Each structure stands twice: as C-alpha cells, then as structure tokens.
Amino acid sequence: MKKLINDKNNIVEEVVQGMIKAFPDKVSRVENEPIIIRKNKKVNKVALISGGGSGHEPAHAGYVGYGMLDAAVCGEIFTSPGADKVYNAIKAVDAGKGVLLIIKNYSGDVMNFEMAGEMAQAEGITVKQVVVDDDIAVENSTYTVGRRGIAGTIFVHKILGAAAEKGYDLDKLVELGNKVVKNLKTMGMSLKPCTVFTTGKESFEIADDEVEIGLGIHGEPGTHREKMTTANKFTEKLFEKVYAESNAQKGDRFAILVNGLGETTLIELFIINNHLQDLLKGKEVEVAKTLVGNYMTSLDMGGFSITLLKLDKEMEELLNAEEDTIAF
C-alpha cells in the first residue's frame, strides 16, 4: 500500500488538525475530540449535526459552516463514531432551540446517534433525527435495516442547513427533512475497490474487466457484476433505475449530483454528466441544480453515483440559499 500517511492509528486526528489549519476562518473543533464545529457558533437556531466513519471526505466535515451543518463527528476509517462523541457534539453546538441529527442509514450510525440523543435529552436538550436512506440498490443488508444512506445526504445537509438559518423550528425541520429524503434517490457503481488505510487491504476483489453495480460506500456488496463498457452505457443503466424510483412527471424540476467515489477523475464525471443531462432532457424534466465532483467518497475507490432529487419550490429555494463551507 502506497499512501501518504504517518501512523495508521492517528489518521483521523491528523486530518482534523489539518482541516482546521487549512480553514481556520470557517471551522474549529471540540477540544481533544474528532468533532469539527462552526467557527462562530450561531445562537437562537436549531443546531444540525451529522457524521460517521472517516474515509468519505469531504463528507461530512467539509459541510460544516454557515448554511449547512453546525458539527460533524468523525469516526475512525469506515467506523461509526461512538455515542459519547456524538453526545459531546450535541453539547457543544446546542443553542437552546434543539438539535437535529442527520444520520445515514447504517446500523452503527443509527444506534450510536440515537443513543447520544437519548443521553442529551436526559439532560434537557431536545434532540430529533432525520435518517437518510437514498440508496435504491440494496434493501435490508448486513449493514442496514432498509436502504443505505449515501451521497444524496449532501442535499439534506444543504436544504436543512438553509432552513435552520431561516429560523425553522425543530419539528418543521424534521418534516422538511423527511420530505427531502422521500424525494431523494441514488445509485452507484464501482470500477475498483478502495484500499482501507488502516489495514492496507482492498475492500473487495473484482476482475480487471468487471464492475460492481449498486455497491455501498464502504464496499458493501451491490446487486450484481457486469463486464466493463462505456461511460454512456453505465450512465443509462444507473439513470433508468434511479429515475424509475423518482415518480417523475413531465415538467418536474430536479437537482442532480454526479458524485465521484475518490479515484474517478473530473474528466470521467463530466462525461457522465454530459450524457445524464441529455437523458433528463429526453424525459422532458428540468434540471434546476447540478453538482459534479467528489462530495462523498470511499477513500480511493474508482466509480461514481448518480443522485436525483425531485424538487418543490421550498426545496429549490433552500438549495440555492447562501452557504459558507469548505466543500459545497
């Protein structure tokens, strides 16, 4: 394994320090904890927290800041942060209006975030949650009950973050978050596995001429494998499945995310986006917002995912609201 690291047992701490030193005007941390927080704590608003295992950068710490998250809790590589870490994040950013936890639907994340919420509520802090399950590929796997949460989570951060800045209360944010999740559909594919920095091993094995359709962001199994073909054919395959789940009608407006998994170049992602836009035009729907890039990665995995978010007027307005974060 050739990776630019020092001590494999100290990776997350070095990442947290490096991020803060790079963006001292935007983020800080909870002392001695792997928790990235907004530089200037906003008072009189609901605080938003997300997080999970490291290895998906810039998610989630890259989305801490004005208009998005108030804190991100960083677990070890591909490992959910402990409930005590999430609890400390809640204590750090609570501003008296309650705390909303945005949780990707993985069993460890859900368990630890829920436990932390219960701990905080025992101390009088109101805590609620929105669970993101946008991955349409696999349901009820070893890692989840229901569908997995993947790259579409970024849209949840953005829309709910903007709503919190506008003064939405906790109940209204939960209602909005569940509406966004209902309209959010993602599916991905991988050309090659990632190398897990802490073990030096690849997350799965695959033949040089094969790809895995529908895999998860930790290398969890997808639906099946296929032979390598062109970018357009893979784009069509993922698009048709995601679009079919969106219950779209002519004239609907969408936000789309073409997300790289770590190794995939922008050249490839823009080629994918080029065909994706044509496919959407062929369905006679409108693209209101396009994101292309590495928004939620899987270390150095080769591959991409496509996210479609069917918008209403409220969601579109909030999606386009001002933000000031490292990565959005």
Secondary structure, DSSP 8 states (H G I E B T S, - for coil): -----S-TTSHHHHHHHHHHHH-TTTEEE-TTSSEEEESS---SS-EEEEEEEESSTTTTGGGBSBTSBSEEEEEEET----HHHHHHHHHHH--SS-EEEEEES-HHHHHHHHHHHHHHHTTT--EEEEEE--B-S-BS-SS-SSB---TTHHHHHHHHHHHHHTT--HHHHHHHHHHHHHTEEEEEEEEE--EETTTTEESS---TTEEEES--TTS---SEEEE---HHHHHHHHHHHHHHHTT--TT-EEEEEEEE-BS--HHHHHHHHHHHHHHHHHTT-EEEEEEEE-SS--TTBEEEEEEEEEE-HHHHHHHTS--B-S--
